[in-house]
Amino acid sequence: MKRVYCTSIIKQGSTYELEKKYYIHLVKVIRLKIGDEISLFNNTSGEWKCEIVDIKNNFLKAKAISQISSPRSEALIDLMFSPIKYQNSEAIIRQATEMGVRSLFPTTFKRTINKKINLDKFNAYALGATQQSGRLSIPKIDKLNDLKSRSDILSDKTVLMFDENLEGIHLSQAKIKSNDEILVIIGPEGGFEEEERAFISNASKNFLNVSLGHNILKADTAVIAALSLTFHYFNEN
């Protein structure tokens, strides 16, 4: 059953007109027709089985039949990362979304090479990954900003910085409360500068440098490894 994100409050028996982009995908590409089922979802209403009840030029309508799943709480885990080349940044957005990251903060560091992003494309990647992965919420993606402008974000979070050039603890050694807001930070491909390390440590509510092992990882690989460790930690605790 195809999943479609819906911005409206979904209620049983109500009918919803979907955006043109969904008409193109569902009708023109997948060839769905009146009577076929799709699901509509968001993290306010949960996920609902719906039936296509009307198809006209450039739009379709679906009627909510029954609830498949209720709204669920989000992980309190955010990601700050340095943009990298196009395809690798796409992988970061998609895989962070699939894992359940709540918000993403693309950030420029001194050694960041790619200092431009396409926020519309980033949001499209997140939407696609949300619909594919089964999660109910779309992560919020902030506009690109430099590290010094992120002090307000750092100040109310427990920061897990994964810096291969510093001695890091194993995440299992960390003492983190289950209700702490977590910010995972992965730096640019050239690594952090000492000034940036000091700024992050001093600006953070709580600061931990965490080890990803002995090998030096590509930036996009490091993001996936760091998020996997972080989500595993909170699932176990």
C-alpha positions as protocol buffer text, in pm:
chain_id: "A"
residue {
  index: 1
  type: MET
  ca { x: 0 y: 0 z: 0 }
}
residue {
  index: 2
  type: LYS
  ca { x: 150 y: 335 z: -103 }
}
residue {
  index: 3
  type: ARG
  ca { x: 208 y: 577 z: 184 }
}
residue {
  index: 4
  type: VAL
  ca { x: 133 y: 948 z: 135 }
}
residue {
  index: 5
  type: TYR
  ca { x: 215 y: 1223 z: 384 }
}
residue {
  index: 6
  type: CYS
  ca { x: -93 y: 1437 z: 459 }
}
residue {
  index: 7
  type: THR
  ca { x: -76 y: 1775 z: 632 }
}
residue {
  index: 8
  type: SER
  ca { x: -443 y: 1767 z: 739 }
}
residue {
  index: 9
  type: ILE
  ca { x: -596 y: 1618 z: 1053 }
}
residue {
  index: 10
  type: ILE
  ca { x: -714 y: 1274 z: 938 }
}
residue {
  index: 11
  type: LYS
  ca { x: -1051 y: 1151 z: 1059 }
}
residue {
  index: 12
  type: GLN
  ca { x: -1257 y: 845 z: 972 }
}
residue {
  index: 13
  type: GLY
  ca { x: -1501 y: 913 z: 688 }
}
residue {
  index: 14
  type: SER
  ca { x: -1338 y: 1240 z: 582 }
}
residue {
  index: 15
  type: THR
  ca { x: -1216 y: 1296 z: 225 }
}
residue {
  index: 16
  type: TYR
  ca { x: -881 y: 1451 z: 132 }
}
residue {
  index: 17
  type: GLU
  ca { x: -766 y: 1602 z: -194 }
}
residue {
  index: 18
  type: LEU
  ca { x: -402 y: 1517 z: -259 }
}
residue {
  index: 19
  type: GLU
  ca { x: -140 y: 1743 z: -412 }
}
residue {
  index: 20
  type: LYS
  ca { x: -76 y: 1733 z: -785 }
}
residue {
  index: 21
  type: LYS
  ca { x: 259 y: 1557 z: -738 }
}
residue {
  index: 22
  type: TYR
  ca { x: 77 y: 1262 z: -581 }
}
residue {
  index: 23
  type: TYR
  ca { x: -173 y: 1253 z: -867 }
}
residue {
  index: 24
  type: ILE
  ca { x: 116 y: 1223 z: -1112 }
}
residue {
  index: 25
  type: HIS
  ca { x: 289 y: 949 z: -912 }
}
residue {
  index: 26
  type: LEU
  ca { x: -15 y: 745 z: -808 }
}
residue {
  index: 27
  type: VAL
  ca { x: -230 y: 777 z: -1120 }
}
residue {
  index: 28
  type: LYS
  ca { x: 10 y: 838 z: -1407 }
}
residue {
  index: 29
  type: VAL
  ca { x: 303 y: 626 z: -1288 }
}
residue {
  index: 30
  type: ILE
  ca { x: 161 y: 353 z: -1063 }
}
residue {
  index: 31
  type: ARG
  ca { x: -177 y: 350 z: -1242 }
}
residue {
  index: 32
  type: LEU
  ca { x: -398 y: 341 z: -934 }
}
residue {
  index: 33
  type: LYS
  ca { x: -769 y: 385 z: -992 }
}
residue {
  index: 34
  type: ILE
  ca { x: -1091 y: 457 z: -802 }
}
residue {
  index: 35
  type: GLY
  ca { x: -1141 y: 191 z: -535 }
}
residue {
  index: 36
  type: ASP
  ca { x: -770 y: 126 z: -481 }
}
residue {
  index: 37
  type: GLU
  ca { x: -627 y: 173 z: -134 }
}
residue {
  index: 38
  type: ILE
  ca { x: -346 y: 399 z: -13 }
}
residue {
  index: 39
  type: SER
  ca { x: -247 y: 514 z: 334 }
}
residue {
  index: 40
  type: LEU
  ca { x: -236 y: 873 z: 456 }
}
residue {
  index: 41
  type: PHE
  ca { x: -25 y: 960 z: 758 }
}
residue {
  index: 42
  type: ASN
  ca { x: 125 y: 1226 z: 981 }
}
residue {
  index: 43
  type: ASN
  ca { x: 243 y: 1228 z: 1341 }
}
residue {
  index: 44
  type: THR
  ca { x: -67 y: 1410 z: 1463 }
}
residue {
  index: 45
  type: SER
  ca { x: -326 y: 1167 z: 1329 }
}
residue {
  index: 46
  type: GLY
  ca { x: -123 y: 848 z: 1287 }
}
residue {
  index: 47
  type: GLU
  ca { x: -161 y: 636 z: 975 }
}
residue {
  index: 48
  type: TRP
  ca { x: -492 y: 563 z: 804 }
}
residue {
  index: 49
  type: LYS
  ca { x: -608 y: 319 z: 537 }
}
residue {
  index: 50
  type: CYS
  ca { x: -784 y: 520 z: 268 }
}
residue {
  index: 51
  type: GLU
  ca { x: -973 y: 449 z: -52 }
}
residue {
  index: 52
  type: ILE
  ca { x: -938 y: 654 z: -369 }
}
residue {
  index: 53
  type: VAL
  ca { x: -1289 y: 787 z: -436 }
}
residue {
  index: 54
  type: ASP
  ca { x: -1236 y: 1042 z: -715 }
}
residue {
  index: 55
  type: ILE
  ca { x: -985 y: 1102 z: -991 }
}
residue {
  index: 56
  type: LYS
  ca { x: -997 y: 1402 z: -1220 }
}
residue {
  index: 57
  type: ASN
  ca { x: -747 y: 1598 z: -1423 }
}
residue {
  index: 58
  type: ASN
  ca { x: -447 y: 1672 z: -1198 }
}
residue {
  index: 59
  type: PHE
  ca { x: -602 y: 1570 z: -866 }
}
residue {
  index: 60
  type: LEU
  ca { x: -738 y: 1275 z: -675 }
}
residue {
  index: 61
  type: LYS
  ca { x: -938 y: 1236 z: -356 }
}
residue {
  index: 62
  type: ALA
  ca { x: -908 y: 967 z: -91 }
}
residue {
  index: 63
  type: LYS
  ca { x: -1146 y: 878 z: 193 }
}
residue {
  index: 64
  type: ALA
  ca { x: -1020 y: 770 z: 535 }
}
residue {
  index: 65
  type: ILE
  ca { x: -1153 y: 422 z: 620 }
}
residue {
  index: 66
  type: SER
  ca { x: -975 y: 303 z: 934 }
}
residue {
  index: 67
  type: GLN
  ca { x: -671 y: 382 z: 1145 }
}
residue {
  index: 68
  type: ILE
  ca { x: -369 y: 159 z: 1091 }
}
residue {
  index: 69
  type: SER
  ca { x: -148 y: 301 z: 1366 }
}
residue {
  index: 70
  type: SER
  ca { x: -167 y: 574 z: 1629 }
}
residue {
  index: 71
  type: PRO
  ca { x: 70 y: 872 z: 1661 }
}
residue {
  index: 72
  type: ARG
  ca { x: 395 y: 784 z: 1837 }
}
residue {
  index: 73
  type: SER
  ca { x: 662 y: 977 z: 2021 }
}
residue {
  index: 74
  type: GLU
  ca { x: 976 y: 1084 z: 1837 }
}
residue {
  index: 75
  type: ALA
  ca { x: 1333 y: 1015 z: 1942 }
}
residue {
  index: 76
  type: LEU
  ca { x: 1497 y: 1323 z: 2094 }
}
residue {
  index: 77
  type: ILE
  ca { x: 1796 y: 1287 z: 1863 }
}
residue {
  index: 78
  type: ASP
  ca { x: 1912 y: 1560 z: 1622 }
}
residue {
  index: 79
  type: LEU
  ca { x: 2202 y: 1570 z: 1378 }
}
residue {
  index: 80
  type: MET
  ca { x: 2450 y: 1848 z: 1297 }
}
residue {
  index: 81
  type: PHE
  ca { x: 2662 y: 1772 z: 992 }
}
residue {
  index: 82
  type: SER
  ca { x: 2885 y: 1937 z: 736 }
}
residue {
  index: 83
  type: PRO
  ca { x: 2743 y: 1931 z: 381 }
}
residue {
  index: 84
  type: ILE
  ca { x: 2945 y: 1722 z: 140 }
}
residue {
  index: 85
  type: LYS
  ca { x: 2913 y: 1653 z: -230 }
}
residue {
  index: 86
  type: TYR
  ca { x: 2565 y: 1610 z: -376 }
}
residue {
  index: 87
  type: GLN
  ca { x: 2508 y: 1234 z: -370 }
}
residue {
  index: 88
  type: ASN
  ca { x: 2669 y: 1187 z: -29 }
}
residue {
  index: 89
  type: SER
  ca { x: 2458 y: 1463 z: 128 }
}
residue {
  index: 90
  type: GLU
  ca { x: 2150 y: 1297 z: -20 }
}
residue {
  index: 91
  type: ALA
  ca { x: 2250 y: 970 z: 147 }
}
residue {
  index: 92
  type: ILE
  ca { x: 2294 y: 1148 z: 481 }
}
residue {
  index: 93
  type: ILE
  ca { x: 1944 y: 1304 z: 463 }
}
residue {
  index: 94
  type: ARG
  ca { x: 1774 y: 982 z: 354 }
}
residue {
  index: 95
  type: GLN
  ca { x: 1945 y: 752 z: 603 }
}
residue {
  index: 96
  type: ALA
  ca { x: 1914 y: 993 z: 895 }
}
residue {
  index: 97
  type: THR
  ca { x: 1542 y: 1015 z: 817 }
}
residue {
  index: 98
  type: GLU
  ca { x: 1506 y: 637 z: 801 }
}
residue {
  index: 99
  type: MET
  ca { x: 1676 y: 599 z: 1139 }
}
residue {
  index: 100
  type: GLY
  ca { x: 1441 y: 848 z: 1305 }
}
residue {
  index: 101
  type: VAL
  ca { x: 1641 y: 1170 z: 1346 }
}
residue {
  index: 102
  type: ARG
  ca { x: 1410 y: 1450 z: 1461 }
}
residue {
  index: 103
  type: SER
  ca { x: 1592 y: 1755 z: 1316 }
}
residue {
  index: 104
  type: LEU
  ca { x: 1893 y: 1812 z: 1093 }
}
residue {
  index: 105
  type: PHE
  ca { x: 2126 y: 2112 z: 1109 }
}
residue {
  index: 106
  type: PRO
  ca { x: 2354 y: 2145 z: 803 }
}
residue {
  index: 107
  type: THR
  ca { x: 2647 y: 2350 z: 930 }
}
residue {
  index: 108
  type: THR
  ca { x: 2962 y: 2499 z: 782 }
}
residue {
  index: 109
  type: PHE
  ca { x: 3293 y: 2445 z: 960 }
}
residue {
  index: 110
  type: LYS
  ca { x: 3634 y: 2593 z: 874 }
}
residue {
  index: 111
  type: ARG
  ca { x: 3717 y: 2292 z: 656 }
}
residue {
  index: 112
  type: THR
  ca { x: 3376 y: 2251 z: 494 }
}
residue {
  index: 113
  type: ILE
  ca { x: 3423 y: 2232 z: 117 }
}
residue {
  index: 114
  type: ASN
  ca { x: 3061 y: 2238 z: -3 }
}
residue {
  index: 115
  type: LYS
  ca { x: 2918 y: 2565 z: 135 }
}
residue {
  index: 116
  type: LYS
  ca { x: 2585 y: 2561 z: -50 }
}
residue {
  index: 117
  type: ILE
  ca { x: 2283 y: 2336 z: -13 }
}
residue {
  index: 118
  type: ASN
  ca { x: 1952 y: 2301 z: -193 }
}
residue {
  index: 119
  type: LEU
  ca { x: 1704 y: 2300 z: 94 }
}
residue {
  index: 120
  type: ASP
  ca { x: 1410 y: 2209 z: -133 }
}
residue {
  index: 121
  type: LYS
  ca { x: 1594 y: 1897 z: -247 }
}
residue {
  index: 122
  type: PHE
  ca { x: 1692 y: 1809 z: 109 }
}
residue {
  index: 123
  type: ASN
  ca { x: 1325 y: 1830 z: 215 }
}
residue {
  index: 124
  type: ALA
  ca { x: 1222 y: 1618 z: -85 }
}
residue {
  index: 125
  type: TYR
  ca { x: 1478 y: 1351 z: 12 }
}
residue {
  index: 126
  type: ALA
  ca { x: 1343 y: 1353 z: 369 }
}
residue {
  index: 127
  type: LEU
  ca { x: 982 y: 1322 z: 250 }
}
residue {
  index: 128
  type: GLY
  ca { x: 1065 y: 1030 z: 23 }
}
residue {
  index: 129
  type: ALA
  ca { x: 1258 y: 851 z: 297 }
}
residue {
  index: 130
  type: THR
  ca { x: 974 y: 911 z: 545 }
}
residue {
  index: 131
  type: GLN
  ca { x: 717 y: 757 z: 311 }
}
residue {
  index: 132
  type: GLN
  ca { x: 945 y: 462 z: 235 }
}
residue {
  index: 133
  type: SER
  ca { x: 1058 y: 389 z: 591 }
}
residue {
  index: 134
  type: GLY
  ca { x: 726 y: 376 z: 776 }
}
residue {
  index: 135
  type: ARG
  ca { x: 791 y: 666 z: 1013 }
}
residue {
  index: 136
  type: LEU
  ca { x: 509 y: 913 z: 1071 }
}
residue {
  index: 137
  type: SER
  ca { x: 697 y: 1242 z: 1101 }
}
residue {
  index: 138
  type: ILE
  ca { x: 920 y: 1425 z: 855 }
}
residue {
  index: 139
  type: PRO
  ca { x: 1241 y: 1556 z: 1012 }
}
residue {
  index: 140
  type: LYS
  ca { x: 1284 y: 1931 z: 1023 }
}
residue {
  index: 141
  type: ILE
  ca { x: 1582 y: 2053 z: 819 }
}
residue {
  index: 142
  type: ASP
  ca { x: 1725 y: 2390 z: 916 }
}
residue {
  index: 143
  type: LYS
  ca { x: 1882 y: 2633 z: 671 }
}
residue {
  index: 144
  type: LEU
  ca { x: 2259 y: 2619 z: 630 }
}
residue {
  index: 145
  type: ASN
  ca { x: 2443 y: 2817 z: 896 }
}
residue {
  index: 146
  type: ASP
  ca { x: 2795 y: 2843 z: 1036 }
}
residue {
  index: 147
  type: LEU
  ca { x: 2902 y: 2679 z: 1359 }
}
residue {
  index: 148
  type: LYS
  ca { x: 2922 y: 3003 z: 1560 }
}
residue {
  index: 149
  type: SER
  ca { x: 2552 y: 3063 z: 1486 }
}
residue {
  index: 150
  type: ARG
  ca { x: 2458 y: 2729 z: 1645 }
}
residue {
  index: 151
  type: SER
  ca { x: 2532 y: 2820 z: 2007 }
}
residue {
  index: 152
  type: ASP
  ca { x: 2161 y: 2829 z: 2099 }
}
residue {
  index: 153
  type: ILE
  ca { x: 2118 y: 2474 z: 1969 }
}
residue {
  index: 154
  type: LEU
  ca { x: 2425 y: 2347 z: 2155 }
}
residue {
  index: 155
  type: SER
  ca { x: 2330 y: 2513 z: 2482 }
}
residue {
  index: 156
  type: ASP
  ca { x: 2025 y: 2299 z: 2559 }
}
residue {
  index: 157
  type: LYS
  ca { x: 2146 y: 1959 z: 2438 }
}
residue {
  index: 158
  type: THR
  ca { x: 2372 y: 1674 z: 2535 }
}
residue {
  index: 159
  type: VAL
  ca { x: 2625 y: 1678 z: 2253 }
}
residue {
  index: 160
  type: LEU
  ca { x: 2780 y: 1359 z: 2120 }
}
residue {
  index: 161
  type: MET
  ca { x: 3072 y: 1465 z: 1902 }
}
residue {
  index: 162
  type: PHE
  ca { x: 3234 y: 1193 z: 1695 }
}
residue {
  index: 163
  type: ASP
  ca { x: 3587 y: 1324 z: 1636 }
}
residue {
  index: 164
  type: GLU
  ca { x: 3841 y: 1065 z: 1527 }
}
residue {
  index: 165
  type: ASN
  ca { x: 4128 y: 1298 z: 1625 }
}
residue {
  index: 166
  type: LEU
  ca { x: 4036 y: 1305 z: 1995 }
}
residue {
  index: 167
  type: GLU
  ca { x: 4039 y: 1031 z: 2255 }
}
residue {
  index: 168
  type: GLY
  ca { x: 3676 y: 921 z: 2266 }
}
residue {
  index: 169
  type: ILE
  ca { x: 3480 y: 710 z: 2510 }
}
residue {
  index: 170
  type: HIS
  ca { x: 3270 y: 411 z: 2410 }
}
residue {
  index: 171
  type: LEU
  ca { x: 2906 y: 519 z: 2408 }
}
residue {
  index: 172
  type: SER
  ca { x: 2818 y: 245 z: 2656 }
}
residue {
  index: 173
  type: GLN
  ca { x: 3027 y: 436 z: 2914 }
}
residue {
  index: 174
  type: ALA
  ca { x: 2813 y: 749 z: 2880 }
}
residue {
  index: 175
  type: LYS
  ca { x: 2571 y: 849 z: 3153 }
}
residue {
  index: 176
  type: ILE
  ca { x: 2280 y: 1000 z: 2959 }
}
residue {
  index: 177
  type: LYS
  ca { x: 1925 y: 1037 z: 3084 }
}
residue {
  index: 178
  type: SER
  ca { x: 1650 y: 893 z: 2867 }
}
residue {
  index: 179
  type: ASN
  ca { x: 1478 y: 1233 z: 2842 }
}
residue {
  index: 180
  type: ASP
  ca { x: 1792 y: 1426 z: 2744 }
}
residue {
  index: 181
  type: GLU
  ca { x: 1786 y: 1599 z: 2406 }
}
residue {
  index: 182
  type: ILE
  ca { x: 2076 y: 1463 z: 2202 }
}
residue {
  index: 183
  type: LEU
  ca { x: 2273 y: 1636 z: 1929 }
}
residue {
  index: 184
  type: VAL
  ca { x: 2504 y: 1413 z: 1723 }
}
residue {
  index: 185
  type: ILE
  ca { x: 2781 y: 1613 z: 1553 }
}
residue {
  index: 186
  type: ILE
  ca { x: 2986 y: 1493 z: 1256 }
}
residue {
  index: 187
  type: GLY
  ca { x: 3242 y: 1736 z: 1119 }
}
residue {
  index: 188
  type: PRO
  ca { x: 3371 y: 1803 z: 767 }
}
residue {
  index: 189
  type: GLU
  ca { x: 3585 y: 1566 z: 565 }
}
residue {
  index: 190
  type: GLY
  ca { x: 3899 y: 1750 z: 676 }
}
residue {
  index: 191
  type: GLY
  ca { x: 3808 y: 1720 z: 1044 }
}
residue {
  index: 192
  type: PHE
  ca { x: 3748 y: 1976 z: 1317 }
}
residue {
  index: 193
  type: GLU
  ca { x: 3989 y: 2257 z: 1397 }
}
residue {
  index: 194
  type: GLU
  ca { x: 4096 y: 2303 z: 1759 }
}
residue {
  index: 195
  type: GLU
  ca { x: 3900 y: 2627 z: 1789 }
}
residue {
  index: 196
  type: GLU
  ca { x: 3582 y: 2447 z: 1681 }
}
residue {
  index: 197
  type: ARG
  ca { x: 3637 y: 2166 z: 1930 }
}
residue {
  index: 198
  type: ALA
  ca { x: 3670 y: 2420 z: 2210 }
}
residue {
  index: 199
  type: PHE
  ca { x: 3363 y: 2615 z: 2096 }
}
residue {
  index: 200
  type: ILE
  ca { x: 3143 y: 2305 z: 2080 }
}
residue {
  index: 201
  type: SER
  ca { x: 3262 y: 2178 z: 2417 }
}
residue {
  index: 202
  type: ASN
  ca { x: 3215 y: 2514 z: 2591 }
}
residue {
  index: 203
  type: ALA
  ca { x: 2877 y: 2594 z: 2432 }
}
residue {
  index: 204
  type: SER
  ca { x: 2718 y: 2255 z: 2500 }
}
residue {
  index: 205
  type: LYS
  ca { x: 2488 y: 2181 z: 2792 }
}
residue {
  index: 206
  type: ASN
  ca { x: 2671 y: 1848 z: 2826 }
}
residue {
  index: 207
  type: PHE
  ca { x: 2956 y: 1733 z: 2604 }
}
residue {
  index: 208
  type: LEU
  ca { x: 3094 y: 1390 z: 2521 }
}
residue {
  index: 209
  type: ASN
  ca { x: 3342 y: 1291 z: 2255 }
}
residue {
  index: 210
  type: VAL
  ca { x: 3257 y: 940 z: 2138 }
}
residue {
  index: 211
  type: SER
  ca { x: 3476 y: 692 z: 1955 }
}
residue {
  index: 212
  type: LEU
  ca { x: 3378 y: 526 z: 1627 }
}
residue {
  index: 213
  type: GLY
  ca { x: 3671 y: 285 z: 1646 }
}
residue {
  index: 214
  type: HIS
  ca { x: 4022 y: 294 z: 1508 }
}
residue {
  index: 215
  type: ASN
  ca { x: 3944 y: 335 z: 1138 }
}
residue {
  index: 216
  type: ILE
  ca { x: 3907 y: 676 z: 973 }
}
residue {
  index: 217
  type: LEU
  ca { x: 3563 y: 691 z: 810 }
}
residue {
  index: 218
  type: LYS
  ca { x: 3431 y: 902 z: 524 }
}
residue {
  index: 219
  type: ALA
  ca { x: 3197 y: 1175 z: 648 }
}
residue {
  index: 220
  type: ASP
  ca { x: 2880 y: 1009 z: 520 }
}
residue {
  index: 221
  type: THR
  ca { x: 2986 y: 671 z: 660 }
}
residue {
  index: 222
  type: ALA
  ca { x: 3064 y: 834 z: 994 }
}
residue {
  index: 223
  type: VAL
  ca { x: 2713 y: 984 z: 1010 }
}
residue {
  index: 224
  type: ILE
  ca { x: 2549 y: 644 z: 966 }
}
residue {
  index: 225
  type: ALA
  ca { x: 2784 y: 475 z: 1213 }
}
residue {
  index: 226
  type: ALA
  ca { x: 2732 y: 749 z: 1474 }
}
residue {
  index: 227
  type: LEU
  ca { x: 2354 y: 746 z: 1441 }
}
residue {
  index: 228
  type: SER
  ca { x: 2343 y: 366 z: 1455 }
}
residue {
  index: 229
  type: LEU
  ca { x: 2541 y: 368 z: 1781 }
}
residue {
  index: 230
  type: THR
  ca { x: 2327 y: 646 z: 1927 }
}
residue {
  index: 231
  type: PHE
  ca { x: 1991 y: 489 z: 1847 }
}
residue {
  index: 232
  type: HIS
  ca { x: 2114 y: 150 z: 1966 }
}
residue {
  index: 233
  type: TYR
  ca { x: 2223 y: 307 z: 2297 }
}
residue {
  index: 234
  type: PHE
  ca { x: 1880 y: 456 z: 2362 }
}
residue {
  index: 235
  type: ASN
  ca { x: 1697 y: 144 z: 2248 }
}
residue {
  index: 236
  type: GLU
  ca { x: 1901 y: -60 z: 2496 }
}
residue {
  index: 237
  type: ASN
  ca { x: 1861 y: 189 z: 2780 }
}
